[in-house]
Amino acid sequence: MNIFRIKMLFFIFVGLVLTKNTAIAGTPEGTKDKSPHIPYLQANIVLDGKLDEAIWQQARSYRLSYSTEPFENIPAPVGTQVYVFESGDTLYVGFDARDLEPEKIRAYLRDRDKVWDDDLVGLKLDTYGTQKLAYHFYVNANGVQIDTIESELSDNLRDDWDANWQTATAVSEQGYTAEFAIPLKSMNFSEKDGEKNWRVEFLRWYPREVKYRLSHIPVDRNDSCSLCRLAPIQGFAHTPQSDTLTILPSMVSSYNEKKPSLEDQSWHSNQDWDLGADISWQITSDDLLSATINPDFSQIEADNAQLSLNNNFSLSFPEKRRFFLENQSYFDSMYSLVHTRNIIEPDVGVKYTSRKDQHTLAVLVANDQATHLRIPGNLNSTTTKIDEESINGAFRYRYDFDENASVGMLSTMRQASNYHNYLMSIDSKYRFSESTTLRWHLLNSRSEYPEELTRQLCNGCSTESSLRTRADEELNDSAWQIELDHSSRNWWFNAQHKRNGKDFRADLGSVDKADYKFYQLKSGYVLYDYSIWNKLEFWAGYSKETNINNDLLGDNAEIQLNLNGPMQSKISTGVGTQKQSGLRYDKSTTQIAGNTPMFDLNFAFIYADFRPDPSIFLSTLLRKGDTVDYANNRRAKQFYWQPIVQWDVNRHFNFKVTYTFEDLDSAGDNLYIARLTDLRANYQFSAASKLRFSAIHNNLSFNAGNYLDPRDQNFQSLGTQLVYSYRFNALSTFYLGYSSNAVETDHLGKLVQQERNLFTKLTLSF
């Protein structure tokens, strides 16, 4: 029996032992509590934000009595009353948010999901009561909405989810009030007959000198599971059977002009338009079947600028297409195995997601007109493309024994005529206590590459990527990861180990390491209300990277101090020492031992952000120390600075500037200076209508004489975009925009426009 099978049997055995006593039939334990009842009331409410209809007096009432952040369950500094009832198909929530100084209420007109720093009221709602997933709904005093999904498996919030729900707000001398009408069909929940057991937390964000988090329930800081804190509620016995069909047709039209080369002065034009559609059938409140036809991938919003200079690993960017975003959290696991932005040019896709009792299921199938790949390694990764149509698929199943234990499997596949990648995995999560969690993930993959891919990556030469795409045999290998995490009120601890085999591939995901092992130990101590700081944290950690043969790739020992204080300030500072491998001397082999230099590096950094004024956010990151000059395989000195300025000029207009500066010295002389400027400016005419401008300028100056290989001395690029958008509702939007790109090289001597594009997009919902 090989080592892979031994490890698989061991982890399956451990998972079963840990969970065998928690497997119970019927309702999860968390729903057995006697819960407050949400009244069922029938009324025709006109949402105006004023809470003056008589029916609100019949609603269930809650008071947000606790300030849970940054302080620990102290009395709330302001009064907030919440009123809740349901009408069978809609959940109604009202907030009366009192404020002794209403002129200090922070409320701007911004696009949805972009007002996290404002005064907010809202709720977290777990519609299964299983403490695995919650919907968030918030609104600011100007009526701008935020809706997100929180998953306990990935421990993050996703604001790319948009629901169709209604709100209204009203500001007065006593503060502000808000009314929510949330259609239940916008969420998944069990359609069992009778009353349902859900969980909820009502919240208010009150940013002043500090950012207060106000809640109707106290928070136990020894409980690291935020979804486990939600309070149980009962009701919703009259919810109708869901059978909703939503059709979102879209039309994209563009006119593009592009020069065939940097030196060419002629323009080649192309006019194009495409029709597409997203179709969603909510079969039941548990089951969603969706399809997409010719989904648009035009970059209506430019990606954030990232500096890729002196970086050997491929950059990743987030998904923005609605079809792929819908119920995306169902595919979550420890490894990032379903990164749908790898599917660049699909004609059609189908997805089915379902949650029933303790069962979660998700299936995705989509074609792609070309096959875009990430080739992993241990010193670098590469993105490339096979000019063949491919079929892409993902299957995810998860079983929750109770709120503490779950086991799941995830499988992905990508297949073209001369290429395939098949992956199977099993994973589990178990909470020993409120503070301690064990997670593990075990994977195996089989891959085959076409012969021409190696030549495409490096024709007549050798690189790590070309060596790892050999076509003489099918590549079969495994990977696994295990993590133990403890987080209590005053201290935390994290230990993890990851192993990716030489031939392990996860081509539908964003895994960029192969032939790779990772070890990490970190622990920290936390104090609250220490002097002027409402939170003080000190931690130390050590991590180590090797290849599969245990040859050192690098290690890192670091200590860090984090402070939260006045003016919503955050300060992080730390020092560390590293060993870091350089590039291979002999590129015809992937061997590490005796084939790479090893550099001893030291570094220090400081990060700080604060709000000197409610409308202004300032931050800066400084890093100084040693790094590796990968272009010449030498030790280098680095100075890195990234300031950010964000200013809400008035209710309608705001801008954000991110400037990145890097100065690298190598062999006693300057190597390059990089300056990257990212400007975003928005004018919001109303909550639905806005004009957005972005400009990304990259300015690189090289000391060509300090490079071993010839290169230009200067390079610049400038990308600009101007977009007007109007949002009819959460699902229907109109865009009209213009974008251009310009480049400067030594030969050109100035910025020369290379591409320009005029485009429009319309998406409607029926």
N, C-alpha and C positions, 0 to 999 in steps of 0.2 A: 504493500500500500504506500503510495507516494506521500510526500509531506503535505501537498495540497489537500488530499482527502483526509489526512489525519487532522489538519487544522479545521476543516469544515465540520467533521464529526464532533470535534472538541467544542467548537463554538455553538453548534446546534444543541449539544448536550447541556452546556452551561446555560443557554437561553431557556431550555425547557425546565431545568432545575430551578432557575430563578423565578420562572413564571407559573410553575405547576400549581402552586397554592393560591394563585390569584385568578385562575380561570373559573369563572362562575357563569351560570346561565342567567338570562334575563337582564334586568335593568342594571346598569353600572352602579356601583356603590354610592357615587356622588349624588345620585338623584333620590336617595331614600329619605333625605331630610324633609321634615315638614316645612313647606316653603310658603312664603307670602303669595297670595292669589292676586293675579292681574285681572281686574274686572272686565267683563264682556259688555260693551255698551254700543248701542246703535245710535248714530247721530250724523247729521250732515254738517260738517265743520268747514268753515271758510278759513283757510290758513292766512292769518294776518300778523301773527307773532305776538298778539296782545293778551292772550289767555283770558278773554273776557266772556267766552261762552259758558253757560251754566254747567255744561257737561264736565268741565274740568274739575268742578267741585265733587263729582262722583268718582273721580279717578283715584287710583292708589297713589299715596304721597310718600315721598322720601326727602330727607334733609341731608345735604352734603356737609356733615359735621366735622370731618377729619381732613387735616392737611397731612398728606402722606409723603410728599416730596416738596422741598429738600429736607423737611423736618419729619419727625416720626410720630404720626398720629396725634399731633397737637390740635387744639381747636381751630377750626377754619377762621381766617381773618375776616371773611365776608359771608353773608348768608346766601344760600342757594337752595331753593325748593324745587323738587321734581314731581311731575304729575304723569301717571302712566295708565293707559287703558288700551284695549284692542277691540276691533269691530268684526273679527272673523277673518278678514282679508288684509287688514292694515293694523300696524302698531302705531299708536299715537303717544308722543312724549312731549311734555311741556316743561320748560325751564324758566324759573324766575330768579335771575342772577342779580342780586343786589350789589350796589357799589356806592360807597360813601363819596367817592370822587369819580363820577362818571366821565369827566373830561379826560381822565387818564386811560380810558378803555382803548385798547389797541385793536383796531379793526380797519383793514385795508381791502380795497377791491383788487382781487387777484384771481388767477385761474384756480379751478378746483384743485384740491390737494396741495396748494402752495401757501397756506396760511398757518403753518404749525407754530409760528412765533406770536400769533395773535391771542387775544382773549377768546376762549373756546368753551362751549358746553357740548356734551355728547354722552355716548354710552358704548360699552363693550358688551356684545351679546353672543353667548355660546348656545346655539339653537339645538344642540344635541345633549348638552349637559355632561359631556364626556371629558371636558378640559383639554381638548386636542386642538380646537380651532375656534376663533371668535371673529365676528364682524365688528368693525369700529365705525361709528357715525358721529361726526362733529360738525359744528357750524360756528362761524364767527359772528360778531354783532352786525356785520353787513350782509349776512346771508350766504357767504361763500362756504361751500361744502367741502368736507374731507370724508372719504370713505376708504377704508383699508381692511386687509385681512391679516390676522395674526395666527401663525402656526407654531405650536409648541415644538414640532420636530425641527424646524429651521431657526426658531428663536428670533424671528424678525417680523417687521411689518411690511406689507406690500401695498403701496398706494396706487399701483397700476390697475387695481380692480375698481370698476365704476358701476354703481347701481343707479337705477332710476327711482329717486325718492324726492320728496318735496319738503321744503323748509320755508319758514318766514320768521323774521326778527323785527323787534321794535326797541328803540333806545329811548329812555326816559330819564328824568332827574333822579330816579332811584336805582338806575343801572340799565339792564336790558333783559328782554324776555324773548323766548324762542319757542316755536312750535314745529314738531317733526311729524311727518306722515310717511311711514316706511312700509311699502307694500311687502307682505310676507313672501310673495312669489319671487322677490329679489334675492332671497336667501334659501339655502338648502336646510331642510329639517325633516324629521320623521313624520309620516302621515298616518301614524297609528291613531285609531279612534280614541276619543276621550281626551282628558287633559294631558298636557305635555309638561315635562320637567326641563326647564331651561336654566341658564345662569346669566347673571347680569352684573355690571358695575356702572353706576352713573358717575360722570366725571365733569370737572370744570378745571380748565387751565387758566390761571390768574397771574400773568407775568407783570411783576413790578420790579423792585430791587432784586428779588429772586423770583424764579418761576414756580409758583405754588401749584401743586397738583391736589385738588380737592375731591374727596370721594365720600360715598355714603357708607363705606365699609373700611375698617382699619386694615393696615397692611402689616403682616408678620415678615420682618426682614430675614428671618431664618428659613423662610419658604422661598426657594429660588424659582418656583413655577408660578408665573404671573397669572396664567389662566386658571390655576387652582384656587385663586383667591376670590373668584366671582361668587356672588351670593345667589342661592337657588331661588327660582320663582316657579309658579304653576299657572296654567291657563291654556288659552289657545285651543279649546276643545272644538270650536266651530270653524276651524280653518278649512276652506274648500279644497277639493282635490285639484292639484295643479296640472294643467295641460295647456301650456302656453307656447305658441310658436312665434319667434321673433326673427324677422328678416331685415338684414342691414345691407342693402345694396350700396355700392360705392362706384364712383366714377373718378378716374384720375386722367388729367390731360396735361401734357408738357410739351414745351418747345425748347430744344437743347441745341446749343452751338458749341463746337469744340474744335480746337486746333489739333491736327494729326501729330504734331511734334512741337517741342519747345521753340525751335527756330522758325517754324512755318508761320507765315502771316495770314494764310487763308483760313477761313472758317468752314467747317463742315456742319451742316444743320440737320436736325432730325426732329420731326413732329410725331408725337405718339399719344395714344389715348387707350385706356384700358377700362373694362367693366369688371367688377368683381362683386362678391357678396359673402357675408357671414350669415349663417342660418343656425339658430338655436331652438331646440325643441325641449322644453322643460316637461319631460314625460310625467314625472311626479316631482314633489319637492325634494326627493332624494336623488333623482336621476336626470342627467342632462346629456342630450345628444346634440352635438354641434358639428357643423361642416363649414368649410371655406372654399371658395372658388376664386382663384387668381387673387390672393390677398396682396394688398399693396405694401411695398417695402420702401417707398420713398421716404427720405429722411425729412419729415415735416418739422421735426425738432432736431437740431444738430447735436451730435454726441458731445459730451464734455471733452475738452482738450486733455490729452495725456502725453507726457513727454516720454518717447520711446528710445531716445538716444542712450547708448551704453546699457541697454536692457536686452538680454538674450531670450526672453520669453514673450510669447505673443500676448497682445492686449485683448481684453474681453470687454464687450459692450452689452448693455441690457436689451431685452426684448421689448418691442413697442407695439406689436400687432395684436389686435384684440382677440382673435381666435386662439392664439397660443397663450395669451395671458389668462384666459378664462379658466378658473379652477387649477391654475398652474401649481399651486401648493400641494395638490394631491400627489405630485411626482417628487416631492422633497425627500432627500435622504442625506446621509453624511457626505458622501461623494456627490459632486455636481454632475449627474449622469444624463440629465435632460436639459440641455442648453439649446433651445429651439432657434436661436439666432444662427446656428449652424445650417439650418434649412433656409437657404437664401432665396431661391426662386421657385417656390411651389406653385403648381397649377391647381391642385386640389388637396384637401386634407379633411380628415374625419376624426372626431374625438368623442369618447363616451366616458363620463365620470359618474360615480355613484357612492353614496354613503348610506348604509343600512345597519342600524344597531352598532355592533362592534366592527363592521366590515367597511373598508374603503377600497374602491376599485377605480382605476383610470387606464384608458387605452387611447393611444394616439397613433394615427397612420397618416403620412403625407408623402407625396412625391417631391422631387426636386429636379429641376431641369439640368443642373450640374451638381457635382458632389464636392463640397468644400470640406477640407480636412484640417485638423490640427495634429501635427506629428510630434509626439512628446519625446523628451529625453531627460538626462539628468544635468546637463550643462546648458541646454537651450531647447526651444521648441520652435516649430515653423508652421505657418498656415500655407496651404496650397489648394489646388483644385484639380479634380479629374473631370474632363469634359465628357461625362456620361451621365445620363439620367439615372437617378437612384430612388429607391423606396426606403423610407425612414419610418421606424416604428418604436413605440415604447409601451410597456405594460407594467402597471404597478398595482400590487395588492398589499393591504395592511390589515392586520387583525389586532384590535385592542382588547386585551384580556380585561383590563379595567383602567382607571386613570393612571396607574403606576407602570403597567407593562404592556408592551406591544411587540409584535414580530411582523416582518414584511418581506416581500420579494420584489425585485425590480429587474426587468429585462428590456434591453434595447437592441435594435438592429438597424444597419444601413447596408444596402445591397445595390450594386450596379453590375453591369455585365461581366466585368473583370475584377471586381472588388467586393469584399464584404467585411463587416464587423458585427459579430454577435456577442452580446454580453448577458450574463446571468448573475444575479446577486441576491443575497439574503441579509437582512439586518434586523436588529432588535434594540429596544430601549427599555431600561428598567430603573425605576426610582426606588432606592433602598430606603430613603427617608425624604422629608421635605427638602433637605439640603443636598443630597448626594444622588447622583445619577450615573449609570453605566450605559454606554452605547457601543455597539460594534457593527461592523459591516464587512461582509466577505464576498468577493467577486471573482469571476472567471470570464475570460474573453477569448474569442477565436477570430483571427483577422487574416485577410489575404489581399495583397496589393498587386496591381498590374505592373508588368515589367517596365513600361515606359515612365512610370512615376519616379523611379530612381534616377533615370536620365533627366527627367524634368527638374528634379531637385538639384542635381549637380552632374551635368553631362561631362563625363571624362575625368571627374574628380571625386573626392570623398568629403562628405560632411556627416555630422551625427544623424541628421534627418534622413539622408540617403542610405546610410548604413542600417537604419532601423526600419526601412521599408523594403527589405529584400523580398523578392518575388519567387524564390526557389522553393518555398514551402509555406504551409499555413502556420501562422504564429498563434501559439496557444500558451496562455499564462494567467496568473492569478494576482489578486491584490487583496489587502485587508487593512482595516483600521479599527482601533479600539481606543476609547476615551473614557476616563473617569473624571467626573467633575463634582466638586463640592463648593457650595456657595451659601454661607450663613451670614448673620448680621455683621460680624466683625472680621471674619477671615474667609478666604477662598483658596482653593487648590485645584490645579488641573494637570492631569497626566495623560499623554496620548502617544500612540505609536502607529505609524503608517508604513505599509510596505507595498510598493508597486513593482511587479515583476518586469524583467527586461522586455518581454513581448506583450505586456498588458496594454490594451487600448480601450478607450471609452470614447469613440468617435462622435457620438451624439451629444456628449457632455463637454465640459470645459476642463478636463484633466490634462495638464501639460507636463507631468512628470512620469517618467518610466525608468526602470533600472534604478530604483530609488527607495531609500528608507529614511524615515523621519522619526525622531524621538524628542519629546518635550516635557519638561517639568517646570511649573510656574506656581507661585504661591504669593498671596498678598494679605495685608492687614488693613482694616478700614476703621477710621474713627469718624464720628459724627459730632457736629457742633463744637469744633475745636477752635478756640479763639475766634477770628473773623471768618473762618472757613466752615461752611456747613457740611463739607465732606473732605476728608483727607485719606488718601490711600497710598500705601507703599507696597511695592511688589518686587520680587526678584525671580529670574527665570534662566533656564539653560535649555538650549535646543541643539540638536546634532543631526546632520544629513550625511548619509553615505550611499554608495551604490549597493547592489545586491551582494557583492563580494566583501562588503564592510570596509571598502576603501573610502577614506574621508573626502567628502565634498565640501563640507564647511560646518562650523559650529558658531554659537552665539551665546555669550553670557551677558546679562543685562540687569540693571536695577533701574527702577522708575518711581517717580513721585508724582501723584495727581492731586490737584486741589480744585475744589469748587467753592466760589465765594461771592462777594458783592458784585453788583451790576451783571448778574448772570454769568460771571466769569468762570473760565476753566483754564487751568495751567497744568501742563504735563512736561516733565523734564527727566532726562535719563542719560546714563553713560553705559557703554558696553565695550566688549572686546570680542573679536571674531577671528576665526580662521576661514579663509575662502579660497577655493580652488580656482585657478585660471583656466584658460582653454587648453585643449590638447596640443602637444607638439606634433604627434603623428596622427593626422586626421583620418588615416585609413583604418583605424581601429577605435572602438568605444572604450578601450581600457583606460582606467584612471591611474592605478598605481604606477609610479615612475614615468607617467606620460603627461602630467600637468604640474605647473608650479603651485605652491601653496603660500598664500600671503597672510601675514599677521596684520590685523587691522584693528584700529581703535576709533571710537566715534562718541560724540555727544550731541544731544539735541534739546531743543525747548520749543514747546507749542503753547500759544496763549490765544484765547478769544474772550471778548467781553462786549457789552453794550454800553458805551458812554452816554447814549441817548436812546430812548425807546425805538427810534426810527433807524438807528445805525448799528450795524454789526461789523466788528473788526476782528481779524485773526491773523496770526503769523506763525510760520513754521521755519525754524532755523536748524540746519544740521551741518556739522563740521567734523571732518575726520578723514579716515582712509577709506578707499574703495579700490576696485579693480578696473584698470583701463583695458577693457575687453578688445578694443580695436588693435592694441599692440601687445596684449598679454603681459601687462606690467602693473605694479603697484602705483596708485595715484592718490592725490589729495583732492578732496571734494569740499566745496562750499555750496550749500543748497538753501535757497530762501523762497518761501511761497507766502506772500501776504494776500489777504482777501478783504475787499471792502464791499459791503452791501448797504445800500441806502434806500429807504422808503421815503422818497422826496415828498410825496403827498399821498392822498387817498388813492390816486390813479396811477402814479408813475413811480417805478423803482428800477434800480440797476444793480448789477453785481459785476465786479472786476476781479479776476483771479490772475495773478502774475506769478510766473515760475521762473526763477533764475538759478542757473547751475554753472559753476566755474570749476573746471577740472584741470589739475596740473599733473603732469607725468614726466618722469626723467628730468626733473629739475626745471621744467619749462611749462608754459601754458599749453594745454591740448585743445580745449574748445571752451567757448562761452555760449550757453543756450539761454534764450529769452523767449518765453511763451506767454502770450497775453490772450485771455479769454474774456470777452465783454458780452454781457447779456443785458438788454434793456427792454422793459415792458411798459406799455401804456394800456391800462385797463379802462375802456370806456364804460363798461358795466361788468357785472359778474359773468355775463355770457360773451362779451365782445372785447377783443384786445388786438393790439399791434405789437409784434415782437421783432426785435433786431438783435442779431448776434454777429460777432466778428472774432475770428481766431487768427492771430498773427504769430507765426513761428519764425524766429530770427536766430540763425546759427552762424557763429564765426569760428573757423578752424585754423589752428596753426599747422598748416600743411607740412612744414618742415619737421614737425615732431611726430609725424605718422610714418610708419614703416612702409606703407603703400601710398601711392599718389592719390590725391583727392583735391576737390575744390576748396577754396578758402572761405567762401560765403554761400549761404543758402537761405532764402526766405520764401515763405508762403503766406498767403492771406486768403481766408475763406470768409465770405459774408453771406448773410441770409436775412431777408425781410419778409415777414409772414403776417397777414391779417387772418384772424380766425373768428368765427361766430359759432357758439355752441347752442343749438336749439334745445337739447337736453343732454343727459349723460352719454347717450349713444349716437346722437346726430350732430354732425359738425361740418362746417364749410371752411375751407382754407384757400387762400390766394397768396402766392409767394414768388419771390425772385431770389436766386442764389448765384454766386460767382466764385471762381477760384483763380488766383494769380500766383505766379512762381517767379523767383529771381535766382539766377546762378551766376557764376563768374563770367560765363560767356554772354549771358543776356545783359548783365550790368544794371538792370532795374527790374522792378516788378512788372511782369507782362501777363495780362489776363489770358488764361488758357481755356476756361470753360465758363459758360453762363447758362442759366436755366430759368425759364418761366413756367410755373406750374399751378394747377388748381386741383382741389380734391373736394368731393362732396360725399358725405355718408349720411344716410337717412335710416330711420327705424320704423318698422311696421309690425 
